[in-house]
Amino acid sequence: MTDIDGYPYTLTRTFDVPADVVWEAWTTPDQYAEWANAVPGSVEMDVRPGGVWKAVMVTPEGDFPLTGSYLEVEVNERLVTGMDIPGRPEPATMEMELEERGEQTRLVLTQVCDSAEERDMAEEGSNMLLDGLSDFLADS
């Protein structure tokens, strides 16, 4: 991400599967719903620049609808998504980069937030997502 103003975080995970398997898990609605704790059937993805996505996430506080769009798409390599936030003029963006290393894939997730509190919440949520993805890929 080129804009470093704000409160960034970066998370890195390595998975014992090729990049295309990680990509498919992240960009296929049924697979995403399974590992991301989304309501089955609620995930829609038009994975192309300008395409939209939506999902209803299951949280301890109840179901939480999310919407957004895809800003950059490089299959099996890079995905930049925007998430619509009520009251915010621009979407929150998250960048995912995949690097295949032999039989493994390194995933780097980066986001810049407007406040330390927003960053801490987003980082916690992203860690939970990556934990779910890790479990899903290990069971595949």
N, C-alpha and C positions, 0 to 999 in steps of 0.2 A: 504494500500500500504506500502510495507516495505521500499522502497527507499524514504527517506525524503529530499534528496538533491534537491535543486531547489526552486520553488515558488509554494506551494500548495494552493488549496482552497477546501473547503467542503461546500456543500449545503444540507440542510435537508428540506424535505416536508412531511406532513402527509396527506394522502388521506382517504376519507370515503368509501373505498372499500377494499375487501380482496386482498392479495398479488397476487393471480393468475390473477386477473383482471388487475392490474398494469403491471404484467409480460407480459400478452397477448398484452396489448396496446403497450408495448415497443418492442416486438419481432415479431409482425405480420405486414408484409409489408403494407397492406392497412390501418390498424389502425395507424401505425407510420407515414405514409405519411400524414394522415389527421391532426394529432395534431402537428407534427414537421415541418409543412410548406414545405413539399417536393413535387416535381412534381409528380402528380399521375402516377402510373405505373413505376416510376423510382427506387423504393425501392426493393432491393433483399436482403434476409437474409437467411443464412445457419447457424442457431443458434446451434452450437456445437463447442467444442474446435478445432481450426484450420479452422473452416468454415469462409467464407468471407461474407462481406456485402457491399452494395453500395447504394447511394442515390444521387439525385440531389436536392439540397436545393434551395428554392426561397428566394433571398435576395433583398434588395433595389438596390444593384449594379448589379443585374442580377442573373441568375441561376449559382449555384456553385456545381460542382460534388465532392462527397466524396467517399472514399473507405477505407476498413480496414478489420480486421479479429476479430474473437472472441478468446480470450486468455483463459478465464475461464468461465464455464457455470454451475451454480447450479440452476436448474429450481425453480422459485418462491422465490429465496433467494439471488443470487449473479450473476452479469454479468460483466466481465472485457473485454472491447473492446480496440482494437488498431486502430488508425486512421493514414492512410498514409499521410505524410506531405512532399511535394516536397523539396528536398535538405536536408532532415533529415534522417540519417542512420537508426534510430529506430522509430517505430510508437509511436505516442503520445498515452498514455493509460488513460482510464477512468474507474473507478470502480463504479458500482451501487450495493448497498446492500438494500435488502428489509427485513423488520421485521414486521410481522403481530402482531397487538395488538388488539385483540378482533375483532371488525368490521372495524378497521382501519389498514392502512399500513403506516409505516414510511419508507421513501426512503432517503438514504444517498448517495450522488454523490460526488466522490473525484477525483481530478486530480492534478498531479504535473507537472508544466511547467518549461521551461528553462529560462524564464525571467519574470520580473514583468509585462511587456507589454503584453506578450503572456498570462500570467495568467489572467490579467484584461479582455482581449478580450474573452478568453475561459469561464471565469466566467459569463460574460455578456451573451454570447451565451447559456450557460447552464441554466441560469436563464430564458431566453426566452423559451427554450425547456420545462423546468418544468412548466412555466406558461401555455404553450399550453397543456401539459399533464393534468394539474389541471383542465383547462376548459373542456377538452375532457371527463375526468372521471366524472366531475360534471354533464355533459349533458347525460351521459350513463344511 
